[in-house]
């Protein structure tokens, strides 16, 4: 699993968040994480959550393992990351 936090973007945070979204990906909105959050899965076992907060963009990505439970695992990890910001 990898975690990337992009901060210090100021007024450009929201527009930069839009640039991180893959145009062809199928996204599932996730409530309760930041201002906006999306889950994407590809190749069956490659998942990523992209989160927009009021001051940063947070991305969590996991590869390998099983598809079952991947979204829940990433959401739980995202909650831990956000609680430390």
C-alpha positions in Angstrom: 0.0 0.0 0.0 1.2 3.5 -0.7 0.0 6.8 0.6 0.6 10.2 -1.0 -0.4 13.5 0.5 -0.2 16.6 -1.6 -0.5 19.7 0.5 0.5 23.3 0.2 -1.6 23.8 -2.9 -3.7 26.6 -1.4 -6.5 27.8 -3.6 -5.5 25.3 -6.3 -6.3 22.2 -4.2 -9.7 21.5 -5.7 -8.6 22.1 -9.3 -5.5 19.9 -8.7 -7.7 17.2 -7.3 -9.7 17.1 -10.6 -6.4 16.6 -12.5 -5.6 13.5 -10.4 -8.8 11.8 -11.5 -8.4 9.3 -14.3 -10.8 10.2 -17.1 -11.6 6.7 -18.2 -11.8 5.1 -14.7 -15.1 4.0 -13.1 -15.3 5.8 -9.8 -17.5 5.1 -6.8 -18.1 8.1 -4.5 -17.3 7.5 -0.9 -19.0 9.6 1.8 -17.5 10.5 5.1 -13.9 11.1 3.8 -13.0 14.7 3.2 -15.0 17.0 1.0 -15.0 14.5 -1.9 -13.6 11.0 -2.2 -13.7 8.4 -4.9 -12.7 4.7 -5.0 -11.4 3.2 -8.3 -10.5 -0.4 -9.0 -8.8 -1.9 -12.0 -7.2 -5.2 -13.0 -9.3 -6.8 -10.3 -6.9 -6.2 -7.4 -5.6 -2.7 -7.9 -7.5 -0.1 -5.9 -7.1 3.6 -5.2 -8.9 6.1 -3.1 -8.5 9.8 -3.9 -9.6 12.3 -1.2 -10.0 16.0 -1.4 -9.8 17.8 2.0 -9.9 21.5 2.6 -6.1 21.7 2.6 -4.8 18.6 0.8 -5.2 15.8 -1.7 -4.7 12.3 -0.2 -4.3 9.2 -2.3 -4.1 5.6 -1.0 -3.3 2.8 -3.4 -3.1 -0.9 -3.0 -2.0 -3.6 -5.5 -2.2 -7.3 -5.2 -4.2 -9.4 -2.8 -7.9 -10.1 -3.2 -10.5 -7.8 -4.7 -12.9 -8.7 -1.9 -12.5 -6.3 1.0 -10.0 -4.1 -0.9 -12.3 -1.0 -0.8 -13.0 -1.5 3.0 -9.3 -1.9 3.7 -8.5 1.3 1.8 -11.3 3.3 3.5 -10.1 2.1 7.0 -6.5 3.1 6.1 -7.8 6.5 4.8 -9.6 7.2 8.0 -6.4 6.6 10.0 -4.4 8.9 7.6 -7.0 11.7 7.8 -7.2 11.5 11.6 -3.4 12.3 11.7 -3.7 15.4 9.5 
